[in-house]
Amino acid sequence: MKIIDPSVILLERPFDPVGILRNVELCGRVCYKSEGNITSDSYKGFIERIVKRGHEAVLEHGGLIIRLDDQHLPTWYECLVADASCTSTALYLVHTRGPSGRVVSGNFRAWRDALRLCIKYSLCIPEGLYDALDAYSPMFSDLLSHVHTDKERVTQLFEGSLKADYEIQAHMRKTLWFTCDRGVSHELVRHRPASFCQESTRYCNYSKGDFGGEITVIKPCFLQEGTSQYEMWFGACKHAETAYFDMLTADCTPQQARSVLPNSLKTEVAMTATVGEWIHFLRLRCSEAAHPQMREVATLAKDALLRDLPVMEKWL
């Protein structure tokens, strides 16, 4: 059994389509811990399979920001907002008007839903939006062949082009990679406006060589080595590891054997959210009222985010 400390890493946000698609692949592969299968072009097949199987939550880890040059909210966007069903992620498209012009953003899953609605209602999308989405093939190729375009101008924006504080909070997205225990991860996924990919105990078999034939647990920050409390925790985790491997030996599947794994089990979570949601997260989870282990990783997240975007300090 391996014991480690928690950690938080801010993933770099590339600006080119290929880099963004590779980030989506990286986040998606955390579920299976298959990062070792990544190659220079493996994102193509990975994303094609995700789209084909309908596992579109993975696509939420990438997004598109566009600027509209007209002086009115376009018909195609008004129709999406008016006609999107209550279950459609197209509702997660965000619209602001300010120094950067009229800006619309959303994750790739929301844009796929938007295209579906455009197809359903025979709405034309701007040529600039078509071109921007087409740059992210294979994310949208199955839908773009069914949509119509018009001459309305649209410019793709990158995060650094946003000019106002509220634009930054509404449209800029950051991805953090958490290594924490399962108990903390249950609190992470409570932040529902965010997007998540998490190491899956259904598919990960910790008896295999990729995991060193052992489970990994997170050391609780509130227990000191050498104390009786620490020894009790260690013994419980060790007993759970033994029971888990015994169940696998008895021909149980990983998803069956996981029922005995401890809350301290290490898990990895890729969490993507807007800057505004990260502000809410930090205000809540860095509080003295938060669980000690949650506050521990939230503090690491705060440090990483402030190093990357110092202006966040004035919003906390």
N, C-alpha and C positions, 0 to 999 in steps of 0.2 A: 504494500500500500504506500502510495506516495502522498506526501503532505506539502502543499504549496500555499503561498500567500495570494490574495486576490490581486488583480491588475486591471487597468483600463488603458486602451490605446485608441487614439483618434486616427481614423483612417484618412489618408490623404484624398482630397476630392480632385480628381483629374478634370480637365476641361474639354478633352477630345472625346468623341463618341466611343471609340474603341476602349479608352481608359475607363470610361464610365461603365460600359458593358462588362469589362473585366472586374470592376468593383462589385457589380451585381452578382457575377458568378462567385466571387470570393465569399460574399455574404451568404449566398445560397448553399455553398458547400460546407458551411459550418454545421448544418443540420446532420450531415453524414460524416463529418470530419474527413472529407476527401480532398482537402487542399493539395495533397500530393499529386493529384491527377491534373492539376492546372498546367496548361502549356500556353504558348503564345496565341493560339487561336482556339483553344478549347471552349471559350465562352460561347462560340457560335452554336455548337451542338448542345451545350448545356442549356442555353436559353431556349433553343428550339424545343427541347424535350420538356422544359418547364411550361412553355406556352401550350404545347400539345396536350399535356396532362392537366392543364387548367390550374396549376399550382402558382397562381399569379401573385400571391403574397410576397414571393421572392422579388418580384419586379418592383416592389415599393421602395427598394433601396437605391433606385436611380430615379431621376426626374428631369423635367424640362421646364425652363422659364422662357416665356416669350413676351415681347413688347408689341402692342398694337398701335399703329400709327394714326388710326382714324379718331374722330372726335366723338364718337358714340359707341356704346357697347354693341358689338357686332351681333347680327341676327343669329348666327350659328351658336354663339355663346349664350345668348338670352334663352334660346330654345333648350339648350342643355340644362340650364339652371331650372327652367320652368317644367320640363318634362322628365327629368331624371327621376327614376323611382326611388323610394326611400331606402332601398337596399343597394343602390348603385354607387360605386366609389367615384363616379364622375362628380358627385357632390363634393368631393375633396379637392376639386380644382379651386384655387384661391385667386381672387381678383382684387387689385388695388389700383388707385389712380394717384399719381404724385410726380415728383421730380423725374422719375424714370419713364414717365408716360403711363399708359394703361398697361399693367403687367398682369399676366395670368401664369400660374404655375401649378404643378401637380406632379405626383409620382407617376411612373410609367403605367402602373395598373389603372390609375384614374384616367390617364390619356387613352388607354385601350378601351375603357368603358365609354369615354367620350366619342371615340370613333364608332363604336357599336351603335350609339344613339344617333350619330350623324347618318349612318347607313340606314337605320330603321326609319328615320324621318326624312331621308333624302336631302340632308343639309349639305351645302357646299362648305368646304373648309378653305382657308386661304392657302394659296400656293406656297407661301413661305412656311406655313405650319406643316404642310405636306412634306416639303423638302427637309424640314428640321426632323420630323419623325422618321422619314425615310433613311436618314443618316444613322439611325439606330436599328436598322435591320440586323438580325432577324426578330427584333422585338415586335415590329408592327407590319411586316410584309404580308401576313395572312389577312389583314384588314384593309390596308391601304389600296389594294387592288379593287376594292368595292366602293371607294368614296370618290366624290366629285370635288373639283376645286374651282375657285374663282381668283380674280386678280388682286384681291385685298392684300395689303402689305402686312407682313409679320416679320419681326426680327427676333432671332434667338438671342437670349441674354444669358450671361454667366453670372455667377454669384457676385463677382467683383464689380459688376456693372450697376448694382443696386445702390441708390443714392441716399435714401431716407432710412431713419431708424426703423420705422414701421414696416418698410419694405424688406429690410434685412430680417426682421423677426418673422414676417409672414412667408417669405419665399426662400430664404436661405436654409439649406438642410445640411446637417452634420451627422456623421455615422461614428459611433463609438463601439469598440469591441471590448465587451466585459468578460473577464474570467472571474467567476464568483461561484458561490454554492447555490444549490437548487432553491433554497429558501429565499435568498436574495432575488433570484430570477423570477420568482412568483410575484414579487413586488415590482420588479421592472416592467413586467408585461401588463400591469395595472394601468400604465400610461397609454391609454387606448388610442390617442391621436398619433402615436409613434408607430413605427414598423419594426418587425422583429424576425430574425432567423436564429434558431437556437439548436445547439447540439442535442440530438435526439437519442434517448436511451432505447427507443424502439429499434433503431437501426445500428447503433454502435454496440459492438460486442467487445467488452473490455478484457475478455480472455485472449483476444487476438494479439498478434505481434505489434500491430500499429499502436497499441496502447500499453505495450510492455508487459502484458499479462497480469495487470493489476489495475485497481481503481485508483483514482486520484481524488483527494478530498482537500477542502479549503480549511486552513487553520483558523479557528474562531479567534477574533481579536480580543475577546474578553476572557480567554483562558490562558493561564501561564503554564508553560512546560514545567514539569516536576511537581505540580500540585495534584491532589487526589482528584479534583474535578477534571483536570486535563487527562489523567489516566483513565477515568471513567469514559470520557468522550472517545479517547483513542481505542479503548477496548470495544466499545459499541460499534465503531466504524470497522474495526478489524473483523468483528463477528459478522457484520453485514456483508463484508467482502467474501468471507468464507461461504456464507449461505448463498450468495449470488453465484459463485463459481460452482458450488454443489448443484444448484438448479440447472445450470448450463450442462454440466456433466450428465445430469439426469434427463437430457434431451429437451429441456425447456428452451423456448426461443428467448432472445434478448428482451423482447417486450413483455414476456412472462416473468423472467428472472428479475427484471428491474423493480418489481414490487417490493423487494427487500432492501433496495439500495437506500443509503442514508440521505437525509436532508443536506448533509455536509458535502455530498458528492460534487465535484467540480463540474461546472458547465460553462460553455462559451456562448455568448449572446451578442449578435450584431444588432444594434439598435439605431435606427435612423429617425430623426425628428427635425422639425423646423427649429430655428433659434428660439422662437417664442415658446415652444413646448419644452425646450431644454431649460429655459429660464424658470418655467413652472416646476420642472423636475428638480432643479437645484434648490429652489426656495423650499420645497417640501422635504426633500430627502437629505439635505445638509443640516436640517434642523436638529436641535438637541433631543426633540421628541421622537426622531426616527430610530429605527432599530439600529443598534451599534454597527452591525455588519453592512447594513444598507447605507448608513452614513459614511462608513469607511470607503466604499466604492464610489459614492456620490461625491465625496471630497476629491478623490482621484479624477473623476470625470470633470469636476469644476476646474481643477488645475489644468487639465488637458485642453479644455475649451477656452479658458482665458489666455493660455499661451497662444492659441491659434487666432482668437478674436477678442483682443483686450477690451473692446468697447462693451462687451457683455457685462463688465464689472459694474457699470453705472445702472444697469437694469436689475441687478440682484438686490 
